[in-house]
Structures are given as structure tokens and as C-alpha cells.
Amino acid sequence: MDYSPLTPEVNVLLLGDSEVGKSTFLSRLSLGVQPQGDDLPPYELPKLRDIDQPYAFDISLYGRPYRLQFYDTASPQNYTLLHPQFVILCYDISSRASLDSLASTWLPIVNKHFNYDENLPVMVLGLKRDLRKQWTLAEHGLDKKGKGPSVMLHEGLQAAQRMLCDHYAECSALTGELCRQVLEDVAKTSAKTTTEKGAKSQGADMCTMM
């Protein structure tokens, strides 16, 4: 793929609690498109070093090249000083607390530090999809709300809608499940940020499930 100084660059920032799977997701992206399956892959995900951020990925979309530069909260440069064109709020599907943290901790950070762009697109991304477990009858009885520790699909989507996010998606970076679809959505949204209309959703399309 041809890359030149004129190639549009899009900074993508991943935010979320520690250990929700952001680094593993970025490792998966570094492999590009790989075979998908329910079993663990026969290869190891590469180890990425925080000091090497941003992690750059060159893609071709709509007949032109783009460079996506990914940062997360472990960036050597303070992430609050970055100027992302796209923010992805990440949580662990097997940890309800990490989803709650998006609204209580991470979305306020986005609103405080990145309010320079009212058209900044924000995605909610559920990671570790392979660890989701259906709630047991005991969990329904123990929790006053009748919920187990795992976040169900409709709950994640509803949380993204409440936060007025533009997209909702899930994947398992470990197994590769739905990673191709997430990467495609991230790439398309990133490309749209370079257009005059931008990538912010409108009206009924405020939040979409892949």
C-alpha cells in the first residue's frame, strides 16, 4: 500500500478501565485479517510495547489510503493531551463494573478534554465476548436487579444509547470472533472523520449494533 505525507491520518483513542482487553484488541489488529473460529487460534498474539504508541495501521478504503494511529491510556504521551478524531470506550463483557465505569469515569473525561469537537464520534466496544456467561438462577435471586456479572448484548447496546454514542460493537480479540467486523466499522468511521460531514451519527442512527 502506498503511503505518503498526504495520506489522511486519523488518531483513534481507546479508553476504559485497566485489564478490560484494550492491549489484546490492539494486538489482534496488528495481525490484520486472520481466520475466525470459536477455538483459540493456533498462533500467539504479538506483544505490543506501550512505548511504541501510536500503533499505526495503513488501510485502503473507498479507493484511497488512510493511516489509523491507535492510542490507549498507557500512551507515553498523556492521553488527555491528545487530539483524537475517534474515541472508543472499551469494557469487559464479563465485568459489569467496567461497563458502569464508562458512564461514571470515562465519558466525563471525553466531555471534559475533547469537547473541542462536537462532532467527535464515540463507539462503545465490548471486549472478551468469549467470557460472557448466561446468568444463573442463583444470580437472579442474589442480585436485587436480577443480573449476573456478565453484560448481555441488549444491556451493552442500551448503555451506549443512554450515553448517546454513535456505535456499539462486541468482539473477542483472543479468539478473533467479530474482530473483522469491528475493524471494518472502525475503519469506515475513521475514514468519515476526514470528510466534510464527519462521522457523527444523527437521529435514529445514533447507535448501531454490528
N, C-alpha and C positions, 0 to 999 in steps of 0.2 A: 504494500500500500504506500502510495506517495504521500509524504508529509513535508510540509513547507511552513515557513513562518506565517503564511497567510491562512493556514488551516485553522478554522474556529476551535478555540479551546473552551471547554466547559468544566468548571470546578464543581464537583459533587461532594457534599459533606454528609458523612454518616454520623448520627448522634444516637445515644442510647446508653443504658447502664453497662457497666463492665460485665464481661462474661456472657453477653447475650448472643454472641456469634458474629460480630462485625468483622473481626480479623479472618475468620474462617470463610465468610462470604467473599471477602476481597481475594482470598487465596483461590477460591473457586473461579472467580472472574479471570484471574491471571492465567488459568488453563485454557480459556476460550471455551468453545463448544465441545463438550465431551458426551459420550454415551450416557443415557439416563437409565435408572433402574431402581428397584426397591432395596437392593442389597448394597452393601458397602462397595465402593469402587475398588478395582484391583490396583489402584495406584494411590500414592500418598499426595496429599495437598501440599504445595510448596510452603515453606516458612517465609513469611514476609517480615522485613525489619521495619520498625516504626521510623527509623532514621531515614529510610528511603522514600518516605512520603513527599510529594503526592505520587501515588501509583498511577502511571499513565497508560491508557489503553487507546490504541488507534482503531477507529472503526470507519466503515463506509456505509452511508445511509442516504437515501434519496439521490443517489448518484454523485455524492460528494464526500470528501473525507472529513472526519471530526476527531479531535483528541479529547478524551474524557480523563480528567485528573481527579482521582479519589483521595479524600482525606477522611480521617476519623478523629476521635477525641484524643488519640495518642500521638497526634501530629507533633513533630518537633516545634512547629510554629503554633502559638496559641490559637486554638480553633475559633475563638471569639473574634480574632482579628482578621480572619479570612473573609473573602467576599464570594461566597458560593452562588452559583446560578441555579442550584437544585439542592434541596435538603431531603435526606431520607432518615426518618425516625425509626429506629430498629428496636425490636423487643423479642424476647424469648417466648415462644408459644407455650412452653412448659412452665412458665413462670408468670402468674397473673400480676405479681408486683411489678414486673418490668414493663407491663403494658400500662398499669396505672401511673408509672413514673413518667411516661411520655407526656401526659396532660399536666402533671404536677411539677415536673422539673424541666423537661427538655423543650416542650413547646414554648413556655415562657422565655427560655433562653433564645429561641429563634425570634420571638416577637421583640425581644429587647435589643439583640445585637445585629439582627439582619432586617430591621424594619426599613432599611433604605430602599427596599424594592417591594412594593405592594403586590407585585405580580410574581414573587418568588414561589415556584411550585414546591409543594411538600408532599412526600409519599410516606405512608406507614408501611413498614415491611416486617412481617412476622418471620423470624428465623427459627431453626431447629424444628421444622414441621414434623420430622420423623419421630420426635419425642412426645407428640400430642397423645394424650390418653383420655378416653371417654371417662366421664365422671362415674364413680361407683355409687351404689345406693347409700352406702355409709357416708360418703362425702355429701350427698344431697341432704342427709339428716344432720350432719355435724355443722355444716355451714348454713347460717341463717338465710343466706341468699340462694342456697341450694346449688353451689358451684364448687367444682374441684379446682386444683391448681392449674390445670391446662386451660388455655383460652380456646374456645370454639371459634370456628370460622365466622359465624354471624356476629360474635362479640367483637372480634377484631375489626370487622367492617363497620359496625355501629360506632366503635370508639373513634375510628378515622373520620366518620361522618360528623360526630359531635365536635371534633377538633377542626372541622372544615378543611380537611386535607383533600388533595387532588386525586390521589390514587391509594388503593390498598392492594397489597400482594403478599404472598407467602411462598416460602421455599425451604428446602433443606440443602444447605451448602455441603454437608457431609456426603449425602447420597446423590446429589445433583437433581433431585426432584424439583421441577418447576423453575430451575435456575435459568434455563434457556428463555422462558417466557419473561422472567423478571428482567434479565439482561436486555431483552428486546424492548421492554417498556421503559427501562431506564434510558436506553439509547435514544428512543423516539422522543421522550420528554426532554432529554438533554439537547437534542437537535432543535427542538421547537423553541428553546430558550434563546436561540440565536436569530429568530425571526422577529418581524415587527409585531406580530400578535402575541408572541410569547407562549409559554406553556401552561399558564394558569387556567384551571378548569372554570367553567361557567355554569351556573344554574344547576339543572338536574344532573349534569355530568361532573358535579363537584368531587364525587368519589366513585371509583370504578373498581370492580373485583376482577382479577385476571383468572 
